[in-house]
Amino acid sequence: MNDGRRRARTAPPSGMAPPVTAVLPSGSEVDLLPIARDVCARYAAEYPDERERYGDAGRAWCVHDNQHLLNWAVLDIRGEVSLDEQVAWLGGVLEARQFPLDRLARNLDLDAAVVRERLGAGDETAAVAAALERAAAMVRERGGFLE
């Protein structure tokens, strides 16, 4: 910062590693990492200001969080987890850290688009993408999670 104050840098992800793969109801395994990386590349192109705000750790968090989001979407269509509940929890965490929730919604839209592109046509792909789009709509409708 130019005013002499030091900006705290975002720490890289720590703790439990995100899932690397998810298993669709059909038994097909989905490699989450390339999808998450693609989403983050598109997200970074849309929001280049985040590079300065979050530094290198921001990209790592993007990939980390998207691996979780994608896994939760697969678990949602399997009936094992509620994607909306998981996104509401994540939204609360991000909101507490002053992260703009409209960007979380956009990220979920990007997840859905990349899932469709990478996994191709099919009922399971459509269901995962639709779950992600519903979660994006929920974030937009709620507007805030800590209220």
Protein Blocks (a to p, Z undefined) as FASTA:
>chain_A
ZZlpacddddddehjdddfbdcdfkopacdfklmmmmmmmmmmmmmmmlmmmnommlmmm
mmmmmmmmmmmmmmmmnopacfklmmmmmmmmmmmnopafklmmmmmmmmmmmmmmmnop
ajklmmmmmmmmmmmmmmmmnopakZZ
